[in-house]
Amino acid sequence: MEQKIPYKIYLTEDEIPTAWYNLRADMKKKPAPLLNPATLKPLTAEELSEVFCSDLVAQELDEDTAYVAIPEEIRNFYKMYRPSPVVRAYCLEKKLGTPAEIYYKFEGNNTSGSHKLNSAIAQAYYAKKQGLIGVTTETGAGQWGTALSMASAYFGLDCKVYMVKCSYEQKPFRREVMRTYGATVTPSPSNTTEIGRKILAEFPGTTGSLGCAISEAVEVATHTEGYRYVLGSVLNQVLLHQSVIGLEAKTALDKYGVKPDIIIGCAGGGSNLGGLIAPFMGEKLRGEADYRIIAVEPASCPSFTRGKYAFDFCDTGKICPLAKMYTLGSGFIPSASHAGGLRFHGMCPTLSELYDQKMMEAVAVEQTSVFEAAEMFARVEGILPAPESSHAIRVAIDEALKCKETGEKKKILFGLTGTGYFDLVAYEKYNNGEMGDYIPSDEDIKKGWATMPKVDL
């Protein structure tokens, strides 16, 4: 008799991972190193330590250690909201009339509202361990800024957040949560930094981007004694910390003998997608199993599907290292869409390399179709999803409907990494029929590419 799979598959505290998984350890062809933009040589640990905490630099450069022990203090913090459940979306399956099995890993069960806390608490821990006064960062939709403000408060660190201007205006209550936890929140680009003033002069009236906010946060960190910069996505250290998502998901599904055929995650910088797929991709790299892995990005900022695989600046101000990644160009300013935290011109170098190796695929979706999927999901599954996560919901629904046509009983896993309670302006625009779809023209993309450095390696 087939074992009945519960609506929610819970793990115990003892089953929270004791080590993060470093996906790069199983990659035969590694991602290209970060480059010093002045010398075009790989950045050394000493150079990176001027921007990041020393322990995080070590994690960033480590391509060989498969498992990195999670410090007990971080793991104890995890116990306040982890392990998070894997949910069987029975109600959504019924609504769609699909033979497919749909599962989602829910990371919205903490005050930050998303998976971002998994890395924020780790980065704050290492900053405190190093004896720093505070940290600086950027945030798009606000989940990362919220998570870092919580983690900083826990360790008694000052926290300075540069929030993308359009999100600062669209999500005032997300901003207030950060301030409640003691963070200083500044809309970016701003007049508080040299880079911000330069961007405002060049692009008057701009709604900002993650690239702009990164530049400002890095400038402040490198010009303020006792501070370091921390990042919520893109970097290898972040994917390492976020691997707890996939490790828990795999442990939960293994309990019931469930092997997903398709794994889907939204992709902006790559933290959610990379965290969810980590152990599954590890199996694929080692030849132990095969999975169809789909990255979903907004059509308004299509780094994977329309970007170039090349070295580019991670920030608009061009003060950060060069990373080889799929990019639209650091000068590309996305539209003020409600993709929020997915509005980044580039993509994680590790995921970019895997995509280039055709180990995964990517699809870009328009925001009205994303909100259509979000509302369907909310009405049948009882969770109001964040716009970012709803990109994954859109494609999960599409794949389930394909199964309805073919009769295939595929197992689909996607990441639901945030809640949408601070995104109600977006839902209001959708419900009022005021939401449109912006897709950059080829000319827009070419303008972004024109800002890329010429690196011939």
SULCOR-V877968 format. One record per residue. N is the residue number from 1. RES is the residue in one letter. PHI is phi in degrees with one decimal (* if undefined). PSI is psi in radians with two decimals (999 if undefined). NEAR is the number of other ideal C-beta (glycine too) atoms within 12 Angstrom. Layout:
# SULCOR-V877968
n;res;phi;psi;near
N;RES;PHI;PSI;NEAR
N;RES;PHI;PSI;NEAR
This chain:
# SULCOR-V877968
n;res;phi;psi;near
1;M;*;2.30;3
2;E;-67.6;2.35;8
3;Q;-70.8;2.26;10
4;K;-71.6;2.21;10
5;I;-89.0;2.18;23
6;P;-68.7;2.87;17
7;Y;-59.2;-0.76;21
8;K;-123.0;2.24;24
9;I;-101.1;1.95;32
10;Y;-103.3;2.53;22
11;L;-102.9;2.94;27
12;T;-93.2;2.92;14
13;E;-56.6;-0.64;17
14;D;-66.2;-0.31;12
15;E;-94.2;0.02;25
16;I;-61.3;2.31;30
17;P;-53.2;2.49;36
18;T;-94.9;-0.15;22
19;A;-144.9;2.53;23
20;W;-81.0;2.67;41
21;Y;-104.5;2.21;38
22;N;-95.1;1.73;38
23;L;-56.8;-0.59;49
24;R;-64.8;-0.39;39
25;A;-62.1;-0.49;28
26;D;-100.0;0.08;28
27;M;-88.0;2.11;30
28;K;-66.5;-0.79;15
29;K;-100.4;1.99;18
30;K;-81.4;2.79;25
31;P;-63.6;2.64;38
32;A;-65.1;2.58;29
33;P;-71.6;2.77;28
34;L;-67.6;2.46;37
35;L;-112.0;2.55;30
36;N;-72.8;2.10;25
37;P;-64.4;-0.36;27
38;A;-81.8;-0.70;13
39;T;-104.9;-0.28;13
40;L;60.8;0.42;20
41;K;-104.3;2.68;16
42;P;-55.8;2.39;25
43;L;-67.5;2.41;28
44;T;-87.5;2.88;18
45;A;-59.5;-0.67;22
46;E;-62.7;-0.77;14
47;E;-65.4;-0.75;24
48;L;-66.6;-0.53;33
49;S;-68.7;-0.22;24
50;E;-74.8;-0.34;23
51;V;-110.3;-0.75;38
52;F;-111.7;2.83;40
53;C;-63.7;2.56;36
54;S;-59.5;-0.78;23
55;D;-64.4;-0.61;31
56;L;-71.5;-0.58;36
57;V;-62.1;-0.75;30
58;A;-60.2;-0.71;24
59;Q;-67.9;-0.65;34
60;E;-62.5;-0.66;41
61;L;-91.7;-0.18;30
62;D;-79.8;1.96;24
63;E;-109.6;0.07;26
64;D;-117.4;-0.48;15
65;T;-81.7;1.99;20
66;A;-69.7;-0.71;23
67;Y;-126.8;2.27;22
68;V;-114.1;2.09;32
69;A;-58.3;2.36;18
70;I;-84.8;2.11;31
71;P;-54.6;2.51;23
72;E;-58.5;-0.64;13
73;E;-65.6;-0.62;19
74;I;-70.0;-0.77;36
75;R;-63.8;-0.64;27
76;N;-65.4;-0.65;18
77;F;-64.9;-0.74;31
78;Y;-53.3;-0.62;37
79;K;-63.9;-0.28;23
80;M;-70.8;-0.41;22
81;Y;-141.9;-0.02;30
82;R;-116.2;2.76;36
83;P;-73.4;2.64;34
84;S;-95.5;2.66;40
85;P;-79.4;2.68;29
86;V;-97.8;2.24;41
87;V;-112.0;2.31;35
88;R;-84.7;2.10;31
89;A;-84.9;1.11;38
90;Y;-57.6;-0.73;23
91;C;-68.1;-0.66;20
92;L;-68.1;-0.70;36
93;E;-58.0;-0.76;32
94;K;-65.3;-0.74;18
95;K;-59.9;-0.71;22
96;L;-81.3;-0.33;30
97;G;65.3;0.63;15
98;T;-102.0;2.55;29
99;P;-79.3;-0.14;21
100;A;-68.1;2.63;36
101;E;-98.1;2.25;36
102;I;-115.7;2.23;47
103;Y;-126.0;2.58;43
104;Y;-138.5;2.50;50
105;K;-91.8;2.03;53
106;F;-97.0;2.00;44
107;E;-109.6;0.29;48
108;G;-96.5;0.25;39
109;N;-94.5;0.74;25
110;N;-145.3;2.89;31
111;T;-62.0;-0.51;27
112;S;-68.5;-0.34;44
113;G;82.8;0.11;41
114;S;-157.5;-3.13;54
115;H;-70.8;-0.22;53
116;K;-59.6;-0.45;52
117;L;-63.5;-0.45;46
118;N;-57.6;-0.69;55
119;S;-94.0;-0.54;50
120;A;-59.6;-0.76;50
121;I;-69.0;-0.58;42
122;A;-68.5;-0.79;43
123;Q;-68.7;-0.65;48
124;A;-66.2;-0.67;44
125;Y;-58.8;-0.82;35
126;Y;-70.4;-0.54;37
127;A;-65.8;-0.77;37
128;K;-64.4;-0.74;32
129;K;-59.1;-0.59;20
130;Q;-80.7;-0.12;26
131;G;81.6;0.43;17
132;L;-76.2;2.79;33
133;I;-84.5;-0.70;21
134;G;-165.6;-3.13;36
135;V;-135.2;2.72;49
136;T;-123.1;2.68;46
137;T;-161.1;3.04;55
138;E;-112.8;2.87;56
139;T;-149.8;2.54;55
140;G;-92.7;-1.57;56
141;A;-70.5;-0.36;55
142;G;116.2;-0.18;51
143;Q;-62.9;-0.77;53
144;W;-65.9;-0.78;55
145;G;-60.7;-0.69;55
146;T;-64.7;-0.81;49
147;A;-62.0;-0.76;52
148;L;-69.5;-0.61;53
149;S;-64.3;-0.68;45
150;M;-64.2;-0.82;35
151;A;-65.5;-0.69;45
152;S;-65.1;-0.72;39
153;A;-61.5;-0.69;30
154;Y;-60.9;-0.67;29
155;F;-100.2;0.09;32
156;G;71.1;0.60;19
157;L;-101.7;2.56;37
158;D;-73.5;2.56;29
159;C;-135.7;2.09;46
160;K;-112.8;2.10;41
161;V;-115.9;2.24;49
162;Y;-102.2;1.98;52
163;M;-104.2;2.27;49
164;V;-50.1;2.25;52
165;K;-53.9;-0.79;35
166;C;-63.9;-0.62;35
167;S;-73.5;-0.64;48
168;Y;-56.1;-0.69;37
169;E;-82.1;-0.62;19
170;Q;-77.5;-0.46;33
171;K;-127.9;1.12;38
172;P;-63.1;-0.52;20
173;F;-76.7;-0.51;23
174;R;-62.9;-0.72;46
175;R;-59.1;-0.71;31
176;E;-70.8;-0.52;19
177;V;-64.0;-0.75;32
178;M;-60.0;-0.79;43
179;R;-65.4;-0.60;24
180;T;-60.6;-0.61;18
181;Y;-87.4;0.14;32
182;G;97.6;0.05;26
183;A;-79.7;2.64;39
184;T;-95.0;2.20;28
185;V;-117.4;2.18;39
186;T;-123.4;2.26;34
187;P;-68.8;2.41;33
188;S;-119.6;2.40;49
189;P;-78.2;2.63;43
190;S;-128.7;3.01;33
191;N;-90.9;0.14;16
192;T;-87.0;-0.16;24
193;T;-131.7;2.78;33
194;E;-64.1;-0.75;21
195;I;-62.9;-0.77;36
196;G;-59.6;-0.78;35
197;R;-64.0;-0.67;21
198;K;-65.1;-0.76;23
199;I;-65.5;-0.71;38
200;L;-64.4;-0.63;27
201;A;-68.8;-0.67;14
202;E;-79.5;-0.61;19
203;F;-126.3;1.23;25
204;P;-60.7;2.37;11
205;G;81.2;0.10;14
206;T;-62.4;2.55;29
207;T;-88.2;0.00;30
208;G;84.4;3.07;41
209;S;-159.2;2.94;50
210;L;-62.4;-0.60;53
211;G;-61.7;-0.69;49
212;C;-64.7;-0.84;53
213;A;-64.4;-0.64;55
214;I;-59.6;-0.80;53
215;S;-57.2;-0.79;40
216;E;-66.5;-0.77;46
217;A;-64.1;-0.69;53
218;V;-67.1;-0.72;42
219;E;-59.0;-0.80;37
220;V;-65.2;-0.75;38
221;A;-62.3;-0.73;38
222;T;-81.0;-0.16;27
223;H;-112.8;0.15;22
224;T;-126.0;2.09;22
225;E;-61.0;2.36;12
226;G;82.7;0.20;20
227;Y;-120.4;2.67;32
228;R;-136.1;2.78;42
229;Y;-90.8;2.47;44
230;V;-128.9;2.63;52
231;L;-128.6;2.48;49
232;G;-93.6;-0.03;54
233;S;-157.3;-2.99;54
234;V;70.0;-0.91;49
235;L;-73.8;2.73;46
236;N;-64.5;-0.64;48
237;Q;-60.7;-0.61;41
238;V;-69.6;-0.76;46
239;L;-60.6;-0.64;53
240;L;-58.0;-0.92;45
241;H;-63.3;-0.68;52
242;Q;-74.4;-0.14;53
243;S;-61.2;-0.27;44
244;V;-59.1;-0.51;46
245;I;-62.2;-0.97;52
246;G;-67.5;-0.65;45
247;L;-62.0;-0.77;40
248;E;-65.7;-0.75;41
249;A;-60.5;-0.77;45
250;K;-66.6;-0.73;38
251;T;-60.6;-0.76;30
252;A;-65.1;-0.81;37
253;L;-68.7;-0.63;34
254;D;-60.6;-0.54;21
255;K;-59.6;-0.52;20
256;Y;-112.0;0.26;23
257;G;65.6;0.49;14
258;V;-94.6;2.12;28
259;K;-115.4;1.92;24
260;P;-65.2;2.48;43
261;D;-86.8;-0.63;29
262;I;-128.4;2.30;35
263;I;-122.9;2.22;49
264;I;-127.5;2.34;50
265;G;-144.3;2.57;56
266;C;-71.5;2.67;57
267;A;-137.6;2.06;55
268;G;-118.8;-1.23;55
269;G;-102.2;-0.46;57
270;G;120.1;0.00;52
271;S;-65.6;-0.78;53
272;N;-69.0;-0.89;53
273;L;-60.0;-0.85;54
274;G;-62.0;-0.68;55
275;G;-66.6;-0.74;49
276;L;-67.2;-0.78;53
277;I;-84.7;-0.20;50
278;A;-44.9;-1.07;52
279;P;-69.8;-0.51;43
280;F;-70.1;-0.76;44
281;M;-64.5;-0.61;41
282;G;-58.4;-0.77;31
283;E;-62.5;-0.71;25
284;K;-64.8;-0.74;26
285;L;-64.7;-0.62;32
286;R;-84.4;-0.06;18
287;G;77.4;0.33;11
288;E;-89.7;-0.39;14
289;A;-161.4;2.93;20
290;D;-130.7;2.47;19
291;Y;-140.6;2.61;33
292;R;-93.4;2.03;28
293;I;-112.4;2.21;44
294;I;-122.0;2.16;38
295;A;-93.6;2.32;45
296;V;-116.3;2.16;50
297;E;-125.1;2.83;50
298;P;-74.3;2.46;48
299;A;-63.3;-0.35;32
300;S;-78.5;-0.29;42
301;C;-144.8;1.21;52
302;P;-88.2;1.23;43
303;S;-60.0;-0.84;53
304;F;-69.0;-0.94;42
305;T;-77.0;-0.37;27
306;R;-131.9;0.07;31
307;G;-87.1;3.01;36
308;K;-100.4;2.56;31
309;Y;-93.3;1.74;28
310;A;-159.7;2.94;32
311;F;-74.1;2.35;34
312;D;-152.9;2.81;44
313;F;-71.1;2.51;39
314;C;-81.6;-0.14;47
315;D;-134.6;2.75;45
316;T;-70.7;-0.57;48
317;G;-77.2;-0.12;39
318;K;59.4;0.75;29
319;I;-114.0;-0.13;34
320;C;-90.0;2.95;45
321;P;-62.0;2.85;43
322;L;-88.9;2.35;34
323;A;-123.8;2.43;47
324;K;-83.5;2.03;37
325;M;-158.5;2.92;45
326;Y;-75.0;2.18;43
327;T;-144.5;2.65;42
328;L;-98.3;0.03;45
329;G;99.4;2.34;38
330;S;-63.0;-0.34;42
331;G;-87.1;-0.02;33
332;F;-73.7;2.11;40
333;I;-105.2;1.92;38
334;P;-65.4;2.79;44
335;S;-66.2;2.80;29
336;A;-79.6;1.01;32
337;S;-81.4;3.05;45
338;H;-93.8;0.30;44
339;A;-68.9;-0.26;49
340;G;54.7;-1.94;49
341;G;-69.0;-0.06;54
342;L;-93.6;0.08;52
343;R;-87.8;1.07;51
344;F;-120.0;2.40;55
345;H;-71.0;-0.36;49
346;G;-118.6;-2.82;52
347;M;-152.8;2.64;48
348;C;-47.3;2.25;48
349;P;-57.3;-0.66;44
350;T;-64.2;-0.83;50
351;L;-68.0;-0.60;50
352;S;-61.8;-0.74;41
353;E;-65.1;-0.73;34
354;L;-64.7;-0.68;41
355;Y;-66.1;-0.71;35
356;D;-65.1;-0.53;26
357;Q;-81.7;0.01;21
358;K;63.7;0.53;13
359;M;-82.1;-0.20;33
360;M;-151.2;2.91;39
361;E;-122.4;3.00;29
362;A;-141.5;2.63;35
363;V;-141.9;2.51;33
364;A;-108.4;2.38;37
365;V;-127.1;2.64;42
366;E;-86.3;2.62;30
367;Q;-69.3;-0.51;41
368;T;-67.0;-0.64;30
369;S;-70.5;-0.53;27
370;V;-64.7;-0.79;46
371;F;-72.5;-0.50;43
372;E;-61.0;-0.80;25
373;A;-66.3;-0.68;40
374;A;-61.8;-0.75;43
375;E;-70.3;-0.66;28
376;M;-60.5;-0.81;27
377;F;-61.4;-0.81;40
378;A;-59.7;-0.69;30
379;R;-72.4;-0.48;16
380;V;-107.0;-0.46;22
381;E;-104.3;-0.17;36
382;G;78.7;0.22;18
383;I;-122.6;2.30;33
384;L;-86.8;1.89;27
385;P;-84.3;2.66;45
386;A;-69.3;2.65;50
387;P;-55.7;-0.68;54
388;E;-60.4;-0.95;58
389;S;-61.3;-0.50;52
390;S;-66.7;-0.33;52
391;H;-63.3;-0.71;54
392;A;-69.1;-0.66;51
393;I;-60.2;-0.74;47
394;R;-55.3;-0.85;39
395;V;-75.3;-0.56;39
396;A;-61.7;-0.73;50
397;I;-63.8;-0.77;40
398;D;-60.5;-0.74;31
399;E;-68.4;-0.64;36
400;A;-66.5;-0.62;40
401;L;-70.3;-0.56;26
402;K;-63.1;-0.67;22
403;C;-64.8;-0.59;26
404;K;-62.4;-0.68;22
405;E;-71.8;-0.67;16
406;T;-93.9;-0.33;14
407;G;82.2;0.11;12
408;E;-74.4;2.41;19
409;K;-99.6;1.07;17
410;K;-75.8;2.69;31
411;K;-104.4;2.14;35
412;I;-115.3;2.26;44
413;L;-120.6;2.28;45
414;F;-134.1;2.84;50
415;G;-97.6;2.12;52
416;L;-105.5;1.65;48
417;T;-102.9;0.17;56
418;G;-166.1;2.76;50
419;T;-103.5;2.76;36
420;G;-107.0;0.41;38
421;Y;-68.9;-0.39;28
422;F;-98.3;0.16;38
423;D;-112.9;0.45;42
424;L;-71.7;-0.38;25
425;V;-61.7;-0.70;29
426;A;-66.2;-0.80;37
427;Y;-61.7;-0.66;30
428;E;-61.5;-0.79;16
429;K;-62.9;-0.69;21
430;Y;-65.4;-0.82;30
431;N;-64.9;-0.52;17
432;N;-85.9;-0.01;13
433;G;72.0;0.39;10
434;E;-100.7;0.00;15
435;M;-89.1;2.32;29
436;G;-115.2;3.10;19
437;D;-117.5;2.13;22
438;Y;-108.3;2.20;25
439;I;-123.6;2.10;23
440;P;-61.7;2.49;31
441;S;-76.5;2.92;14
442;D;-59.7;-0.58;13
443;E;-66.0;-0.71;11
444;D;-60.1;-0.77;24
445;I;-64.3;-0.74;28
446;K;-63.2;-0.63;19
447;K;-62.8;-0.68;20
448;G;-65.3;-0.77;34
449;W;-62.2;-0.54;28
450;A;-65.1;-0.30;18
451;T;-89.5;-0.06;29
452;M;-76.5;2.55;34
453;P;-71.1;2.69;28
454;K;-94.3;1.79;14
455;V;-119.3;2.07;22
456;D;-115.5;1.61;7
457;L;-120.9;999;14
